[in-house]
Amino acid sequence: MTAEAARRGVPEATVGRLPAYLRALTASAERGTTSISSEELAAASGVRSSQLRKDLSHLGSYGVRGVGYDVDRLAAQIAGELGLTREWSVVIVGLGNLGRALAAYSGFSGRGFRIVALADADSSIVGETVQGLRVQTLQELALVGTPPAIGVITTPADQAQLVADHLVRLGVRSILNFAPSVLSVPDDVAVRKVDLAMELQILAFHEQRRMPAVHPGREGVR
C-alpha cells in the first residue's frame, strides 16, 4: 500500500484495484474520451460499478450525475495515489528466462519504473550485457550508491530468501517475488508475491468445475 493511501485509510483491496482503473482510464484517454461513467469504467476494469464507486469514494472522488468522471483528472489522481508521479528504480535479481523477459519489457518505463541494475549469482552470467545493463553479483549491488526502490526476485525458490536478505541489507524496502517461496522480511518491507503455478492451479479448478462428471477409472488429460 502506498504511504499516502495508508495515511488516508484506503483499504488494501481498493489499492489492489487502482492499477486496473488507471489502465482503463489511460486507454480511454488514448481513444479521445474525456468523460466516462462509473458503469463504463467498471466494465473496462472488470469490477461491479458499485464496487468502483465505493473504491473511488475512498480517494474523495465522486462522479457527476449524468456526466461521470473526468478521465484525465481521475487518472492523474489515481496515479498520484499510486506514487506514479515520480520514477521508481528497480533491480532484477535472477537472469534466467523470466528475469530476461522482465528486463526486456518496454512497458515499465511508461508506468514510472526504470530498471537500473541486474544481478545474478551464476558466474557464467555475471558480466553479460542485458538490455544495456551489465549483470552484476549481489555483492556489487552494494557499490551502486542509493539502493533501488524495488527489488524483483526471479531466482529458484531455494535462493529467494538469501536474495531477499541481501536486498533488505542494501536498503530495499519493496520486493516483488516471482520465486515459489514465502519470504521472511522485516515488518517495514513490503512483499508482493506472483506465483504463476498457483494461478494456473486456480484456473484448473474452474476448468474442472465446467467439465461433466468423470466416472472413476476414466480420468484423462485434457
DRENPA-3360 file (N, C-alpha, C; in nm, 2 decimals, always signed):
BEGIN
1 = MTAEAARR = +0.08/-0.12/+0.00/+0.00/+0.00/+0.00/+0.09/+0.12/+0.00 ~ +0.05/+0.23/-0.07/+0.13/+0.35/-0.08/+0.12/+0.42/+0.06 ~ +0.22/+0.50/+0.09/+0.21/+0.57/+0.22/+0.09/+0.67/+0.22 ~ +0.06/+0.74/+0.11/-0.05/+0.83/+0.11/-0.18/+0.75/+0.13 ~ -0.20/+0.64/+0.06/-0.32/+0.56/+0.07/-0.33/+0.51/+0.21 ~ -0.22/+0.46/+0.27/-0.23/+0.41/+0.41/-0.27/+0.52/+0.51 ~ -0.21/+0.64/+0.49/-0.24/+0.76/+0.57/-0.39/+0.79/+0.57 ~ -0.45/+0.78/+0.45/-0.59/+0.82/+0.43/-0.68/+0.70/+0.46;
9 = GVPEATVG = -0.63/+0.59/+0.50/-0.71/+0.47/+0.54/-0.78/+0.40/+0.42 ~ -0.71/+0.41/+0.30/-0.76/+0.34/+0.18/-0.74/+0.19/+0.20 ~ -0.85/+0.11/+0.19/-0.83/-0.04/+0.21/-0.73/-0.10/+0.11 ~ -0.66/-0.20/+0.16/-0.56/-0.27/+0.07/-0.63/-0.33/-0.05 ~ -0.75/-0.38/-0.04/-0.82/-0.44/-0.16/-0.85/-0.33/-0.26 ~ -0.88/-0.21/-0.21/-0.90/-0.10/-0.31/-0.77/-0.06/-0.38 ~ -0.66/-0.05/-0.30/-0.54/-0.02/-0.37/-0.50/-0.12/-0.47 ~ -0.54/-0.25/-0.45/-0.51/-0.35/-0.55/-0.59/-0.34/-0.68;
17 = RLPAYLRA = -0.70/-0.26/-0.67/-0.78/-0.24/-0.79/-0.75/-0.11/-0.87 ~ -0.68/-0.02/-0.80/-0.65/+0.11/-0.86/-0.57/+0.09/-0.99 ~ -0.47/+0.00/-1.00/-0.40/-0.01/-1.13/-0.49/-0.04/-1.25 ~ -0.59/-0.13/-1.22/-0.69/-0.16/-1.33/-0.77/-0.04/-1.37 ~ -0.81/+0.04/-1.28/-0.88/+0.16/-1.31/-0.79/+0.26/-1.39 ~ -0.67/+0.27/-1.35/-0.58/+0.36/-1.42/-0.55/+0.31/-1.56 ~ -0.54/+0.18/-1.58/-0.52/+0.12/-1.71/-0.64/+0.15/-1.80 ~ -0.76/+0.13/-1.75/-0.88/+0.16/-1.83/-0.89/+0.31/-1.86;
25 = LTASAERG = -0.86/+0.39/-1.77/-0.87/+0.54/-1.79/-0.76/+0.58/-1.90 ~ -0.64/+0.52/-1.89/-0.54/+0.56/-1.99/-0.58/+0.52/-2.13 ~ -0.64/+0.40/-2.14/-0.69/+0.35/-2.27/-0.80/+0.44/-2.32 ~ -0.89/+0.49/-2.23/-1.00/+0.58/-2.27/-0.94/+0.71/-2.32 ~ -0.84/+0.76/-2.25/-0.78/+0.89/-2.29/-0.72/+0.88/-2.43 ~ -0.65/+0.76/-2.45/-0.59/+0.74/-2.58/-0.69/+0.74/-2.70 ~ -0.82/+0.70/-2.66/-0.92/+0.70/-2.77/-0.99/+0.83/-2.78 ~ -0.95/+0.93/-2.70/-1.00/+1.06/-2.71/-1.12/+1.09/-2.62;
33 = TTSISSEE = -1.15/+0.99/-2.53/-1.26/+1.01/-2.44/-1.23/+1.10/-2.32 ~ -1.31/+1.20/-2.30/-1.29/+1.30/-2.19/-1.36/+1.27/-2.06 ~ -1.48/+1.20/-2.07/-1.55/+1.17/-1.95/-1.60/+1.02/-1.97 ~ -1.62/+0.96/-1.85/-1.66/+0.82/-1.85/-1.75/+0.79/-1.73 ~ -1.86/+0.71/-1.75/-1.95/+0.68/-1.65/-1.89/+0.57/-1.56 ~ -1.94/+0.56/-1.44/-1.89/+0.45/-1.35/-1.92/+0.32/-1.41 ~ -2.03/+0.30/-1.48/-2.07/+0.17/-1.54/-1.96/+0.14/-1.65 ~ -1.93/+0.24/-1.73/-1.83/+0.21/-1.84/-1.69/+0.18/-1.78;
41 = LAAASGVR = -1.65/+0.26/-1.68/-1.52/+0.24/-1.62/-1.51/+0.10/-1.55 ~ -1.62/+0.07/-1.48/-1.63/-0.06/-1.41/-1.62/-0.18/-1.51 ~ -1.69/-0.17/-1.62/-1.69/-0.28/-1.72/-1.55/-0.29/-1.78 ~ -1.48/-0.18/-1.81/-1.35/-0.18/-1.86/-1.25/-0.24/-1.77 ~ -1.28/-0.23/-1.64/-1.19/-0.27/-1.53/-1.22/-0.41/-1.48 ~ -1.33/-0.46/-1.52/-1.37/-0.60/-1.47/-1.42/-0.60/-1.33 ~ -1.49/-0.49/-1.28/-1.55/-0.49/-1.15/-1.69/-0.44/-1.16 ~ -1.77/-0.45/-1.05/-1.90/-0.40/-1.04/-1.90/-0.25/-1.03;
49 = SSQLRKDL = -2.00/-0.18/-1.09/-2.00/-0.04/-1.08/-2.01/+0.01/-0.93 ~ -2.08/-0.06/-0.85/-2.10/-0.03/-0.71/-1.96/-0.04/-0.64 ~ -1.88/-0.14/-0.67/-1.75/-0.15/-0.61/-1.66/-0.04/-0.66 ~ -1.67/+0.00/-0.78/-1.58/+0.10/-0.83/-1.62/+0.23/-0.76 ~ -1.74/+0.27/-0.75/-1.78/+0.39/-0.68/-1.74/+0.39/-0.54 ~ -1.75/+0.28/-0.47/-1.70/+0.27/-0.33/-1.55/+0.29/-0.32 ~ -1.48/+0.23/-0.42/-1.33/+0.24/-0.42/-1.29/+0.39/-0.44 ~ -1.35/+0.45/-0.54/-1.31/+0.59/-0.57/-1.36/+0.69/-0.46;
57 = SHLGSYGV = -1.46/+0.65/-0.38/-1.50/+0.74/-0.27/-1.39/+0.74/-0.17 ~ -1.32/+0.64/-0.15/-1.21/+0.64/-0.06/-1.10/+0.74/-0.09 ~ -1.10/+0.78/-0.22/-1.00/+0.88/-0.27/-1.06/+1.02/-0.27 ~ -1.19/+1.02/-0.23/-1.25/+1.15/-0.23/-1.30/+1.19/-0.37 ~ -1.31/+1.09/-0.46/-1.35/+1.12/-0.60/-1.49/+1.07/-0.62 ~ -1.58/+1.16/-0.67/-1.72/+1.13/-0.69/-1.76/+1.18/-0.83 ~ -1.82/+1.09/-0.91/-1.86/+1.13/-1.05/-1.98/+1.23/-1.04 ~ -2.00/+1.30/-1.15/-2.11/+1.39/-1.16/-2.22/+1.32/-1.23;
65 = RGVGYDVD = -2.34/+1.33/-1.17/-2.46/+1.26/-1.22/-2.48/+1.31/-1.37 ~ -2.50/+1.21/-1.45/-2.53/+1.24/-1.59/-2.40/+1.27/-1.68 ~ -2.29/+1.29/-1.61/-2.17/+1.32/-1.68/-2.06/+1.21/-1.66 ~ -2.05/+1.17/-1.53/-1.95/+1.07/-1.50/-1.82/+1.13/-1.44 ~ -1.71/+1.06/-1.47/-1.58/+1.11/-1.42/-1.50/+1.18/-1.53 ~ -1.43/+1.28/-1.50/-1.33/+1.34/-1.59/-1.22/+1.25/-1.60 ~ -1.19/+1.20/-1.73/-1.09/+1.09/-1.75/-0.95/+1.14/-1.70 ~ -0.91/+1.25/-1.76/-0.77/+1.29/-1.73/-0.75/+1.33/-1.58;
73 = RLAAQIAG = -0.85/+1.39/-1.52/-0.84/+1.43/-1.38/-0.84/+1.30/-1.29 ~ -0.92/+1.21/-1.31/-0.93/+1.09/-1.23/-0.80/+1.00/-1.25 ~ -0.75/+1.00/-1.37/-0.63/+0.92/-1.40/-0.51/+0.99/-1.32 ~ -0.50/+1.12/-1.32/-0.40/+1.19/-1.25/-0.41/+1.16/-1.10 ~ -0.53/+1.16/-1.05/-0.55/+1.14/-0.91/-0.51/+1.00/-0.87 ~ -0.55/+0.90/-0.95/-0.51/+0.76/-0.91/-0.36/+0.74/-0.93 ~ -0.30/+0.80/-1.03/-0.15/+0.79/-1.05/-0.08/+0.85/-0.93 ~ -0.13/+0.96/-0.88/-0.08/+1.03/-0.76/-0.09/+0.94/-0.64;
81 = ELGLTREW = -0.20/+0.87/-0.62/-0.22/+0.78/-0.51/-0.13/+0.66/-0.51 ~ -0.10/+0.62/-0.63/-0.01/+0.50/-0.65/+0.14/+0.54/-0.65 ~ +0.16/+0.67/-0.64/+0.30/+0.71/-0.64/+0.37/+0.71/-0.77 ~ +0.29/+0.73/-0.88/+0.34/+0.72/-1.01/+0.37/+0.85/-1.07 ~ +0.38/+0.96/-0.99/+0.41/+1.09/-1.04/+0.56/+1.11/-1.03 ~ +0.64/+1.01/-0.99/+0.78/+1.01/-0.99/+0.83/+0.87/-1.05 ~ +0.96/+0.87/-1.07/+1.01/+0.74/-1.13/+1.07/+0.66/-1.02 ~ +1.05/+0.53/-1.03/+1.10/+0.43/-0.92/+1.20/+0.34/-0.99;
89 = SVVIVGLG = +1.32/+0.33/-0.92/+1.43/+0.25/-0.96/+1.40/+0.10/-0.93 ~ +1.44/+0.01/-1.01/+1.41/-0.13/-1.00/+1.54/-0.21/-1.02 ~ +1.57/-0.32/-0.94/+1.67/-0.41/-0.97/+1.61/-0.55/-0.98 ~ +1.65/-0.62/-1.08/+1.60/-0.76/-1.11/+1.72/-0.86/-1.07 ~ +1.69/-0.95/-0.98/+1.79/-1.05/-0.94/+1.74/-1.19/-0.99 ~ +1.82/-1.24/-1.08/+1.79/-1.37/-1.14/+1.77/-1.35/-1.29 ~ +1.87/-1.38/-1.37/+1.86/-1.35/-1.51/+1.84/-1.48/-1.59 ~ +1.75/-1.56/-1.55/+1.70/-1.67/-1.63/+1.60/-1.62/-1.73;
97 = NLGRALAA = +1.52/-1.71/-1.78/+1.43/-1.67/-1.89/+1.33/-1.56/-1.84 ~ +1.27/-1.58/-1.72/+1.18/-1.48/-1.67/+1.25/-1.35/-1.64 ~ +1.36/-1.35/-1.58/+1.43/-1.23/-1.55/+1.47/-1.15/-1.67 ~ +1.51/-1.22/-1.78/+1.54/-1.15/-1.90/+1.42/-1.10/-1.97 ~ +1.31/-1.17/-1.96/+1.19/-1.12/-2.02/+1.14/-0.99/-1.95 ~ +1.15/-0.99/-1.82/+1.11/-0.87/-1.75/+1.21/-0.75/-1.78 ~ +1.33/-0.78/-1.79/+1.43/-0.68/-1.83/+1.40/-0.62/-1.96 ~ +1.35/-0.70/-2.05/+1.32/-0.65/-2.19/+1.18/-0.59/-2.21;
105 = YSGFSGRG = +1.10/-0.60/-2.10/+0.96/-0.54/-2.11/+0.96/-0.39/-2.12 ~ +0.91/-0.34/-2.23/+0.91/-0.20/-2.25/+0.81/-0.12/-2.18 ~ +0.71/-0.19/-2.12/+0.60/-0.12/-2.05/+0.63/-0.06/-1.92 ~ +0.75/-0.10/-1.86/+0.78/-0.04/-1.73/+0.80/+0.11/-1.74 ~ +0.88/+0.15/-1.84/+0.92/+0.29/-1.84/+0.80/+0.39/-1.85 ~ +0.70/+0.34/-1.92/+0.58/+0.43/-1.94/+0.49/+0.43/-1.82 ~ +0.52/+0.35/-1.72/+0.44/+0.35/-1.60/+0.52/+0.39/-1.47 ~ +0.63/+0.45/-1.50/+0.70/+0.51/-1.38/+0.81/+0.43/-1.32;
113 = FRIVALAD = +0.86/+0.32/-1.39/+0.96/+0.23/-1.34/+1.08/+0.22/-1.43 ~ +1.20/+0.23/-1.37/+1.32/+0.22/-1.45/+1.41/+0.12/-1.39 ~ +1.45/+0.02/-1.48/+1.54/-0.09/-1.43/+1.68/-0.03/-1.43 ~ +1.74/-0.02/-1.31/+1.87/+0.04/-1.30/+1.98/-0.06/-1.28 ~ +1.95/-0.19/-1.24/+2.05/-0.29/-1.22/+2.00/-0.43/-1.24 ~ +2.09/-0.52/-1.28/+2.06/-0.66/-1.29/+2.16/-0.74/-1.22 ~ +2.12/-0.85/-1.15/+2.22/-0.93/-1.08/+2.19/-1.07/-1.09 ~ +2.29/-1.15/-1.07/+2.28/-1.30/-1.07/+2.39/-1.36/-1.00;
121 = ADSSIVGE = +2.37/-1.48/-0.94/+2.48/-1.55/-0.87/+2.56/-1.64/-0.96 ~ +2.51/-1.66/-1.08/+2.58/-1.75/-1.17/+2.70/-1.68/-1.24 ~ +2.82/-1.73/-1.21/+2.94/-1.66/-1.27/+2.94/-1.66/-1.42 ~ +2.87/-1.75/-1.48/+2.87/-1.76/-1.63/+2.78/-1.65/-1.69 ~ +2.69/-1.59/-1.60/+2.60/-1.48/-1.65/+2.66/-1.35/-1.61 ~ +2.72/-1.34/-1.49/+2.78/-1.21/-1.44/+2.87/-1.16/-1.55 ~ +2.86/-1.03/-1.58/+2.94/-0.97/-1.68/+2.87/-0.95/-1.82 ~ +2.77/-1.03/-1.84/+2.69/-1.02/-1.96/+2.62/-0.88/-1.97;
129 = TVQGLRVQ = +2.60/-0.83/-2.09/+2.52/-0.71/-2.10/+2.38/-0.75/-2.15 ~ +2.28/-0.72/-2.07/+2.14/-0.75/-2.10/+2.06/-0.62/-2.10 ~ +2.00/-0.59/-2.21/+1.92/-0.46/-2.23/+2.01/-0.34/-2.19 ~ +2.13/-0.34/-2.22/+2.22/-0.22/-2.20/+2.28/-0.22/-2.06 ~ +2.25/-0.32/-1.97/+2.30/-0.32/-1.84/+2.39/-0.44/-1.81 ~ +2.50/-0.41/-1.74/+2.59/-0.52/-1.71/+2.53/-0.60/-1.59 ~ +2.53/-0.73/-1.61/+2.48/-0.82/-1.50/+2.59/-0.82/-1.39 ~ +2.55/-0.79/-1.26/+2.64/-0.78/-1.15/+2.62/-0.90/-1.05;
137 = TLQELALV = +2.71/-0.91/-0.96/+2.69/-1.00/-0.85/+2.61/-0.92/-0.74 ~ +2.55/-1.00/-0.65/+2.48/-0.93/-0.54/+2.57/-0.84/-0.46 ~ +2.69/-0.88/-0.45/+2.79/-0.80/-0.37/+2.82/-0.67/-0.44 ~ +2.82/-0.67/-0.57/+2.84/-0.55/-0.65/+2.73/-0.45/-0.64 ~ +2.61/-0.50/-0.61/+2.50/-0.41/-0.60/+2.52/-0.30/-0.48 ~ +2.59/-0.34/-0.38/+2.61/-0.25/-0.27/+2.70/-0.13/-0.31 ~ +2.76/-0.14/-0.43/+2.85/-0.03/-0.47/+2.78/+0.07/-0.56 ~ +2.66/+0.05/-0.59/+2.59/+0.15/-0.68/+2.54/+0.27/-0.61;
145 = GTPPAIGV = +2.56/+0.29/-0.48/+2.51/+0.41/-0.41/+2.37/+0.39/-0.36 ~ +2.28/+0.48/-0.39/+2.15/+0.48/-0.34/+2.08/+0.34/-0.38 ~ +2.02/+0.27/-0.29/+1.96/+0.14/-0.33/+1.84/+0.16/-0.41 ~ +1.81/+0.06/-0.50/+1.69/+0.07/-0.58/+1.57/+0.07/-0.49 ~ +1.46/+0.13/-0.54/+1.34/+0.14/-0.45/+1.27/+0.00/-0.45 ~ +1.28/-0.08/-0.56/+1.21/-0.20/-0.57/+1.30/-0.31/-0.61 ~ +1.29/-0.43/-0.55/+1.37/-0.54/-0.59/+1.28/-0.65/-0.64 ~ +1.32/-0.71/-0.76/+1.24/-0.81/-0.82/+1.32/-0.94/-0.82;
153 = ITTPADQA = +1.26/-1.04/-0.75/+1.33/-1.17/-0.74/+1.27/-1.27/-0.84 ~ +1.36/-1.32/-0.93/+1.32/-1.42/-1.02/+1.41/-1.54/-1.02 ~ +1.46/-1.57/-0.90/+1.55/-1.69/-0.88/+1.47/-1.81/-0.85 ~ +1.54/-1.93/-0.85/+1.48/-2.05/-0.80/+1.44/-2.03/-0.65 ~ +1.35/-2.11/-0.60/+1.29/-2.10/-0.47/+1.40/-2.11/-0.36 ~ +1.50/-2.20/-0.38/+1.60/-2.22/-0.27/+1.69/-2.10/-0.26 ~ +1.69/-2.01/-0.35/+1.78/-1.89/-0.34/+1.71/-1.76/-0.30 ~ +1.57/-1.76/-0.31/+1.50/-1.64/-0.29/+1.52/-1.57/-0.15;
161 = QLVADHLV = +1.52/-1.65/-0.05/+1.53/-1.59/+0.09/+1.67/-1.52/+0.10 ~ +1.77/-1.59/+0.05/+1.91/-1.53/+0.05/+1.91/-1.40/-0.02 ~ +1.85/-1.39/-0.14/+1.84/-1.27/-0.22/+1.76/-1.16/-0.14 ~ +1.65/-1.20/-0.08/+1.57/-1.11/-0.01/+1.65/-1.05/+0.11 ~ +1.72/-1.13/+0.18/+1.80/-1.08/+0.29/+1.90/-0.98/+0.24 ~ +1.96/-1.01/+0.13/+2.07/-0.92/+0.08/+2.00/-0.79/+0.03 ~ +1.89/-0.79/-0.03/+1.82/-0.67/-0.07/+1.78/-0.58/+0.05 ~ +1.74/-0.65/+0.15/+1.70/-0.58/+0.27/+1.82/-0.51/+0.33;
169 = RLGVRSIL = +1.93/-0.58/+0.34/+2.05/-0.52/+0.39/+2.10/-0.40/+0.31 ~ +2.07/-0.40/+0.18/+2.10/-0.29/+0.09/+2.02/-0.17/+0.11 ~ +1.90/-0.19/+0.17/+1.81/-0.08/+0.20/+1.68/-0.09/+0.11 ~ +1.67/-0.20/+0.04/+1.54/-0.21/-0.05/+1.43/-0.24/+0.05 ~ +1.32/-0.17/+0.03/+1.20/-0.19/+0.12/+1.07/-0.23/+0.05 ~ +1.09/-0.26/-0.08/+0.97/-0.32/-0.15/+1.02/-0.43/-0.25 ~ +0.96/-0.55/-0.24/+1.01/-0.66/-0.31/+0.89/-0.73/-0.39 ~ +0.92/-0.76/-0.51/+0.82/-0.84/-0.59/+0.89/-0.97/-0.61;
177 = NFAPSVLS = +0.82/-1.07/-0.56/+0.88/-1.21/-0.56/+0.81/-1.30/-0.65 ~ +0.88/-1.35/-0.76/+0.83/-1.45/-0.85/+0.87/-1.59/-0.81 ~ +0.96/-1.60/-0.71/+1.00/-1.74/-0.67/+0.89/-1.80/-0.59 ~ +0.87/-1.94/-0.61/+0.77/-2.01/-0.54/+0.81/-2.04/-0.40 ~ +0.82/-1.93/-0.32/+0.86/-1.95/-0.18/+0.80/-1.83/-0.10 ~ +0.79/-1.85/+0.03/+0.74/-1.75/+0.12/+0.86/-1.68/+0.18 ~ +0.87/-1.55/+0.17/+0.99/-1.48/+0.22/+0.96/-1.43/+0.36 ~ +1.06/-1.43/+0.45/+1.06/-1.37/+0.58/+1.14/-1.24/+0.58;
185 = VPDDVAVR = +1.07/-1.13/+0.60/+1.13/-1.00/+0.59/+1.09/-0.91/+0.71 ~ +1.16/-0.81/+0.74/+1.12/-0.72/+0.85/+0.98/-0.66/+0.82 ~ +0.91/-0.61/+0.92/+0.78/-0.55/+0.91/+0.77/-0.43/+0.82 ~ +0.88/-0.36/+0.81/+0.87/-0.24/+0.72/+0.91/-0.27/+0.58 ~ +0.92/-0.39/+0.54/+0.95/-0.43/+0.40/+0.82/-0.49/+0.34 ~ +0.77/-0.43/+0.23/+0.65/-0.48/+0.16/+0.69/-0.58/+0.06 ~ +0.62/-0.69/+0.06/+0.64/-0.80/-0.04/+0.51/-0.83/-0.11 ~ +0.52/-0.84/-0.24/+0.41/-0.89/-0.33/+0.46/-1.01/-0.40;
193 = KVDLAMEL = +0.38/-1.12/-0.39/+0.42/-1.25/-0.44/+0.34/-1.28/-0.57 ~ +0.41/-1.32/-0.67/+0.35/-1.36/-0.80/+0.38/-1.51/-0.82 ~ +0.28/-1.59/-0.80/+0.30/-1.74/-0.82/+0.23/-1.79/-0.94 ~ +0.30/-1.80/-1.05/+0.23/-1.84/-1.17/+0.17/-1.98/-1.16 ~ +0.24/-2.07/-1.10/+0.18/-2.21/-1.08/+0.05/-2.21/-1.00 ~ +0.05/-2.12/-0.90/-0.07/-2.11/-0.82/-0.19/-2.06/-0.90 ~ -0.16/-1.96/-0.98/-0.27/-1.90/-1.07/-0.32/-2.01/-1.17 ~ -0.23/-2.09/-1.22/-0.27/-2.20/-1.31/-0.36/-2.30/-1.24;
201 = QILAFHEQ = -0.32/-2.33/-1.11/-0.40/-2.42/-1.03/-0.54/-2.37/-1.01 ~ -0.55/-2.24/-0.99/-0.68/-2.18/-0.97/-0.77/-2.20/-1.10 ~ -0.70/-2.17/-1.21/-0.77/-2.18/-1.34/-0.81/-2.33/-1.36 ~ -0.72/-2.42/-1.32/-0.76/-2.57/-1.34/-0.88/-2.60/-1.25 ~ -0.89/-2.54/-1.14/-1.01/-2.56/-1.05/-1.14/-2.52/-1.13 ~ -1.13/-2.40/-1.19/-1.25/-2.36/-1.26/-1.28/-2.44/-1.38 ~ -1.17/-2.48/-1.45/-1.19/-2.57/-1.57/-1.26/-2.70/-1.53 ~ -1.21/-2.76/-1.41/-1.27/-2.88/-1.37/-1.41/-2.87/-1.34;
209 = RRMPAVHP = -1.45/-2.76/-1.28/-1.60/-2.74/-1.25/-1.68/-2.73/-1.37 ~ -1.63/-2.69/-1.48/-1.70/-2.69/-1.61/-1.72/-2.82/-1.68 ~ -1.63/-2.92/-1.64/-1.63/-3.05/-1.70/-1.75/-3.13/-1.65 ~ -1.80/-3.22/-1.74/-1.90/-3.32/-1.69/-1.84/-3.41/-1.59 ~ -1.92/-3.47/-1.51/-1.87/-3.57/-1.41/-1.79/-3.68/-1.48 ~ -1.68/-3.72/-1.42/-1.60/-3.83/-1.48/-1.61/-3.95/-1.39 ~ -1.64/-4.06/-1.44/-1.65/-4.18/-1.36/-1.51/-4.23/-1.32 ~ -1.51/-4.29/-1.20/-1.38/-4.34/-1.15/-1.31/-4.43/-1.25;
217 = GREGVR = -1.18/-4.42/-1.27/-1.11/-4.50/-1.36/-1.11/-4.45/-1.51 ~ -1.19/-4.34/-1.53/-1.20/-4.29/-1.67/-1.14/-4.15/-1.68 ~ -1.06/-4.11/-1.58/-0.99/-3.98/-1.59/-0.89/-3.97/-1.70 ~ -0.88/-3.86/-1.75/-0.78/-3.84/-1.86/-0.73/-3.70/-1.86 ~ -0.63/-3.68/-1.95/-0.57/-3.54/-1.96/-0.64/-3.47/-2.07 ~ -0.68/-3.34/-2.04/-0.75/-3.26/-2.14/-0.65/-3.21/-2.24;
% end
